[in-house]
Amino acid sequence: MFNFSEFINLPLTWGLLIAIALLVYVLLDGFDLGVGIIFPYAPSEKSHHCLMNSISPFWDSNETWIVLAGGGLFVVFPLAFAILMPAFYIPIFLMLFSLILRGSAIEFWHKSSKNERKIWQWVLSISSLTASLSQGAIFGAFLSGVKINQRNFSGDAFDWLSPFSIMSSLGVTIIYVLLGSTWIIAKSENDTAYWAKIIAKKTSLYASIMSLMAGILITIKHSSIYVFNNENQKLIDLPLKNLVIFTGIISAIIFYLISYILSKKYQKNEYNSDNLAENTDLLVNKNIKLNKFNFTDFKPFFLTYIGIIVSYVGIMASVYPYAIPYSYTFADVASSNESLSLTLLGTMVFLPLAICYTIYVFYVFKGKVEDEVNY
């Protein structure tokens, strides 16, 4: 059998892979969910088509990464899977059901009449909101730790629900809305882009506040966590626990910078179609713009990405080396080295294919989208 344990730390490597897969999922499916949340509030029917065209090529493949994370957890960290699943049954069920309903809403919206679309757009919004809140609750409950007795979850069905998990739910939802609105700015024009700019400007300020609050609260929490082992009490050993406050401050600054940038750009008449119609050269440039990548319009979106990455790295690093805060390390819950090596070999084959496909999809569908039916 394959055994790479002599060359690399297999449990830590797999922990990094799963953490990266979750981060990629947030970055990719986050803007889909954000667009879904604000979808019913778009200013016009053309805007609805524009929003739908901006996510239709991406939403289904983006969910690949959460499958990788969940499947990886089941295969390589079976004890962690067995403990965390019962702890988070309710929010996980709500998340999965909402993601299924979200996909159905997108498909049925395309094929429905104008009146029926009003129903499906609210289904899309509610399901996207529920999925976002559920993911935030899971993340917050995970950081809070779970009750364990003899390698089994010993808490109640609603232990995941706490003030911290509620704050985490709101924070993740705000981040997703910011991702969605900045994505719309990058992919649309005219009134749709201006409408998205207003939303992004507000939510970036909220994201800045939430990021700073998260850094402070997690730092305080990590400074007062005691572990009970064989009736002995000791302060938790987290070598990187103070990193989260610095990343929280940095990400808060980045999110505030987005608001500042948006306050200087995207005036209401900047992409006004009437003004464009007065100038043939501008019309030509507009048509070219639909098929070209515009870095300036993507700047708020990329800054949102950077803010999320900085915050995520700080939070996840602060709980190192625990796979289940604050009870079991990665080595404690890992499968055998042979199993970890074999699954890592398979992942090394198929993961590059998933990465290449994702890059290719974003390349093919780069540029602005039209506000017409394209399905």
Secondary structure, DSSP 8 states (H G I E B T S, - for coil): ----TTTS-HHHHHHHHHHHHHHHHHHHHHHHHHHHHHGGG-SSHHHHHHHHHHHTTTHHHHTHHHHHHHHHHHHH-HHHHHHHHHHTHHHHHHHHHHHHHHHHHHHHHHHS-HHHHHHHHHHHHHHHHHHHHHHHHHHHHHHH---EETTEE-S-TTTT-SHHHHHHHHHHHHHHHHHHHHHHHHH--HHHHHHHHHHHHHHHHHHHHHHHHHHHHHHHHHTS-EEEETTEEEE---TTTTHHHHHHHHHHHHHHHHHHHHHHS--TTTT-HHHHHT-HHHHHHHHHHHTS--HHHHHHHHHHHHHHHHHHHHHHHHTTTEEETTTEEHHHH---HHHHHHHHHHHHHHHHHHHHHHHHHHHHT-S---SS---
